[in-house]
Amino acid sequence: MGKKLVGALLVVVVLVGAGVYWFVVRDDAPEELSLDSGSEGSGEPVGDAPDTYDGEWVVRTGGDTTAGFRIEEEFAGAISHTAVGRSPEVDGSLTVDGSEVTAADVVVDLTALEFTDDPPTGNVGNRAGAMEDNGLETSEFPEATFTLTEPLDLGGDPADGFTATVDAVGELTLHGVATPVTVPLEAQVEGDTIRVATVEPVPVVLADHDIEVRSPPFVASIEDEGSFELLLVFEKA
């Protein structure tokens, strides 16, 4: 009986220790998304420039395309930690007319979120699983969307090698609630692709989207403001 009790206590200690390592000690949050993210050695195919960049462009799934969010957590002892969740499942399109983007929509599948510091097994908790019924409540609100509400002036007609830094004015719908948002973006034309990324993560106040977060195990508190970031690769429709 005593051996069984000691064995059970050892299992608890190992699980708690694993949780502390994955969520506290192992703080290796990835760098913020940018135009350069993932491009080195990614094998992202780039073809010849089209005759015109006017028309509709659609998100190329796979490769570098990803979107997600960041939020600060605090553990016992005032240890801060950045939780980063990203989804590779992104859909969307934009329409180019000369030097303007006249329309743009982006849809992110939140059910495909993966947290960069989740443990390899579910034994000591899993943020993505917890988000199904907590916080983002992805089981009820599986998508986040951004819709451009004002034409976007690129400052010049796109051509191979063209770059621009712009502010995209639009509407962010998260957790079923839409709010106005201005997203600083950088864009780069590479042959038959257009790469678009956030200049820096864009702040999101959770209360503005009726989001309430219950702290998961090992977490003392979670900030009431997070941020979202994205890197999208577009190809001609």
C-alpha positions as CSV (number, residue, x, y, z in Angstrom):
1,M,0.0,0.0,0.0
2,G,2.8,2.4,0.9
3,K,4.7,1.7,-2.3
4,K,1.5,2.4,-4.3
5,L,1.0,5.7,-2.5
6,V,4.7,6.7,-3.1
7,G,4.3,5.8,-6.7
8,A,1.1,7.9,-7.1
9,L,2.9,10.8,-5.4
10,L,5.8,10.5,-7.8
11,V,3.4,10.6,-10.8
12,V,1.8,13.8,-9.4
13,V,5.2,15.4,-8.9
14,V,6.3,14.5,-12.4
15,L,3.1,15.9,-14.0
16,V,3.3,19.1,-12.0
17,G,7.0,19.4,-12.8
18,A,6.2,18.9,-16.5
19,G,3.5,21.5,-16.4
20,V,5.8,24.0,-14.7
21,Y,8.5,23.3,-17.3
22,W,6.2,23.7,-20.4
23,F,4.3,26.7,-19.2
24,V,6.8,28.6,-17.1
25,V,10.5,27.7,-17.5
26,R,10.2,26.8,-21.2
27,D,9.3,30.4,-22.3
28,D,10.3,30.3,-26.0
29,A,7.6,32.4,-27.6
30,P,8.3,32.7,-31.4
31,E,9.2,36.0,-32.9
32,E,6.4,38.3,-34.2
33,L,5.2,37.4,-37.7
34,S,6.6,39.6,-40.5
35,L,7.3,39.4,-44.2
36,D,10.5,37.5,-43.5
37,S,8.8,34.9,-41.2
38,G,9.3,31.4,-42.6
39,S,10.6,32.6,-45.9
40,E,14.1,31.3,-45.4
41,G,14.3,27.7,-46.7
42,S,10.5,27.5,-46.8
43,G,10.4,26.6,-50.5
44,E,7.5,29.0,-51.1
45,P,7.1,28.8,-54.9
46,V,7.3,32.1,-56.8
47,G,6.5,32.1,-60.5
48,D,6.8,34.8,-63.2
49,A,5.0,38.1,-62.7
50,P,1.6,38.3,-64.3
51,D,0.8,40.8,-67.1
52,T,-1.3,42.8,-64.6
53,Y,-1.8,42.7,-60.9
54,D,-5.3,44.0,-61.3
55,G,-8.1,41.7,-60.3
56,E,-8.8,39.2,-57.5
57,W,-6.1,37.5,-55.4
58,V,-6.8,34.6,-53.0
59,V,-4.9,33.3,-50.0
60,R,-2.6,30.5,-50.8
61,T,-3.1,27.9,-48.0
62,G,-0.1,26.1,-46.6
63,G,3.4,27.3,-46.8
64,D,4.1,30.5,-44.9
65,T,0.4,31.5,-44.5
66,T,-0.6,31.7,-40.8
67,A,-2.5,33.9,-38.4
68,G,-2.9,34.0,-34.7
69,F,-2.7,35.9,-31.4
70,R,-0.5,36.6,-28.4
71,I,-1.5,37.2,-24.8
72,E,0.5,37.7,-21.6
73,E,0.0,35.3,-18.6
74,E,1.4,35.5,-15.1
75,F,2.3,32.6,-12.9
76,A,2.9,32.5,-9.2
77,G,5.9,34.5,-8.2
78,A,5.0,37.2,-10.8
79,I,6.6,35.2,-13.6
80,S,5.4,36.6,-17.0
81,H,4.9,34.4,-20.0
82,T,3.7,35.0,-23.6
83,A,1.2,32.5,-24.9
84,V,1.1,32.3,-28.7
85,G,-1.6,30.6,-30.7
86,R,-1.5,30.2,-34.5
87,S,-3.7,28.7,-37.1
88,P,-2.5,27.7,-40.6
89,E,-6.1,27.4,-41.8
90,V,-6.7,30.9,-43.4
91,D,-9.0,31.8,-46.3
92,G,-9.6,35.1,-47.9
93,S,-9.2,37.4,-50.9
94,L,-8.3,40.9,-52.0
95,T,-9.1,42.9,-55.1
96,V,-6.4,45.1,-56.7
97,D,-7.4,48.0,-59.0
98,G,-4.4,50.0,-60.1
99,S,-2.7,51.4,-57.0
100,E,-5.6,50.5,-54.7
101,V,-6.9,47.5,-52.9
102,T,-10.7,48.0,-53.2
103,A,-11.8,45.0,-51.2
104,A,-10.3,42.4,-48.8
105,D,-11.6,39.7,-46.6
106,V,-9.7,37.3,-44.3
107,V,-11.2,34.3,-42.4
108,V,-9.1,32.4,-39.8
109,D,-10.2,29.0,-38.6
110,L,-9.7,29.2,-34.8
111,T,-10.5,25.5,-34.4
112,A,-7.1,24.8,-36.0
113,L,-5.2,26.9,-33.4
114,E,-2.0,25.4,-32.1
115,F,-0.2,27.0,-29.2
116,T,3.6,27.0,-29.5
117,D,4.1,26.0,-25.9
118,D,1.5,23.3,-25.5
119,P,3.0,20.1,-24.3
120,P,3.3,17.2,-26.8
121,T,0.6,15.2,-25.0
122,G,-2.6,16.2,-23.2
123,N,-1.3,15.0,-19.8
124,V,-0.6,18.4,-18.3
125,G,-3.1,20.5,-20.1
126,N,-3.7,21.9,-23.6
127,R,-4.6,25.5,-24.3
128,A,-6.1,24.8,-27.7
129,G,-8.5,22.3,-26.2
130,A,-9.4,24.6,-23.4
131,M,-10.3,27.4,-25.9
132,E,-13.2,25.3,-27.1
133,D,-15.3,26.3,-24.1
134,N,-13.2,29.0,-22.5
135,G,-12.0,32.4,-23.8
136,L,-12.4,32.3,-27.5
137,E,-15.0,29.5,-27.2
138,T,-14.1,28.1,-30.6
139,S,-16.8,25.4,-30.4
140,E,-19.4,28.2,-30.7
141,F,-17.3,30.9,-32.5
142,P,-15.0,28.9,-34.8
143,E,-13.9,31.8,-37.0
144,A,-12.3,35.2,-36.8
145,T,-12.7,37.6,-39.7
146,F,-11.3,40.8,-41.0
147,T,-13.1,42.9,-43.7
148,L,-11.7,46.0,-45.3
149,T,-14.1,48.9,-45.0
150,E,-12.2,51.6,-46.9
151,P,-10.1,51.4,-50.1
152,L,-6.4,50.9,-49.4
153,D,-4.0,53.2,-51.3
154,L,-0.8,51.4,-52.0
155,G,1.0,54.5,-53.1
156,G,1.8,53.0,-56.6
157,D,0.9,50.3,-59.0
158,P,2.1,46.8,-57.9
159,A,5.0,45.3,-59.9
160,D,7.6,42.6,-59.1
161,G,9.6,43.8,-56.2
162,F,7.1,46.5,-55.1
163,T,6.8,47.1,-51.4
164,A,4.4,49.2,-49.3
165,T,3.5,49.9,-45.7
166,V,-0.1,50.9,-45.2
167,D,-2.9,51.1,-42.6
168,A,-5.8,48.9,-43.4
169,V,-9.1,50.2,-42.0
170,G,-11.7,47.5,-41.4
171,E,-13.8,45.5,-39.1
172,L,-12.6,42.6,-36.9
173,T,-15.1,40.0,-35.9
174,L,-14.0,37.9,-33.0
175,H,-16.2,35.8,-30.6
176,G,-19.2,36.9,-32.6
177,V,-18.6,40.6,-32.0
178,A,-17.5,43.1,-34.7
179,T,-15.3,46.1,-33.9
180,P,-13.6,48.7,-36.0
181,V,-9.8,48.3,-36.3
182,T,-6.9,49.8,-38.1
183,V,-4.2,47.2,-39.0
184,P,-0.7,48.4,-40.0
185,L,0.5,46.2,-42.8
186,E,3.5,45.7,-45.0
187,A,3.1,44.2,-48.4
188,Q,5.7,42.8,-50.9
189,V,5.2,41.7,-54.5
190,E,7.3,38.6,-55.4
191,G,6.6,37.4,-59.0
192,D,3.2,35.9,-59.0
193,T,2.6,36.3,-55.2
194,I,1.8,39.1,-52.9
195,R,3.0,38.7,-49.3
196,V,1.2,40.7,-46.6
197,A,2.1,40.8,-42.9
198,T,1.3,42.8,-39.8
199,V,3.9,45.4,-39.0
200,E,3.5,44.5,-35.4
201,P,0.8,42.6,-33.4
202,V,-2.4,44.6,-33.3
203,P,-4.0,45.1,-29.8
204,V,-7.3,43.5,-29.0
205,V,-9.2,44.3,-25.8
206,L,-11.0,41.1,-24.8
207,A,-14.0,42.9,-23.2
208,D,-14.7,44.6,-26.6
209,H,-15.5,41.2,-27.9
210,D,-17.3,39.9,-24.8
211,I,-14.5,37.5,-24.1
212,E,-14.0,36.2,-20.6
213,V,-11.0,34.0,-19.8
214,R,-10.8,31.5,-16.9
215,S,-7.1,30.9,-16.1
216,P,-6.0,27.4,-17.0
217,P,-3.9,25.3,-14.5
218,F,-0.6,26.8,-13.4
219,V,-1.7,30.3,-14.5
220,A,-2.4,32.9,-11.9
221,S,-3.9,35.6,-14.2
222,I,-4.3,36.5,-17.9
223,E,-4.1,40.0,-19.3
224,D,-7.4,41.6,-20.4
225,E,-5.7,42.7,-23.7
226,G,-4.1,40.5,-26.3
227,S,-3.0,41.0,-29.9
228,F,-3.3,39.4,-33.3
229,E,-0.8,39.0,-36.1
230,L,-0.8,37.5,-39.6
231,L,1.3,36.5,-42.5
232,L,-0.6,35.8,-45.8
233,V,0.6,34.8,-49.2
234,F,-1.8,35.7,-52.0
235,E,-1.9,34.3,-55.5
236,K,-3.9,35.4,-58.6
237,A,-7.4,33.9,-58.6
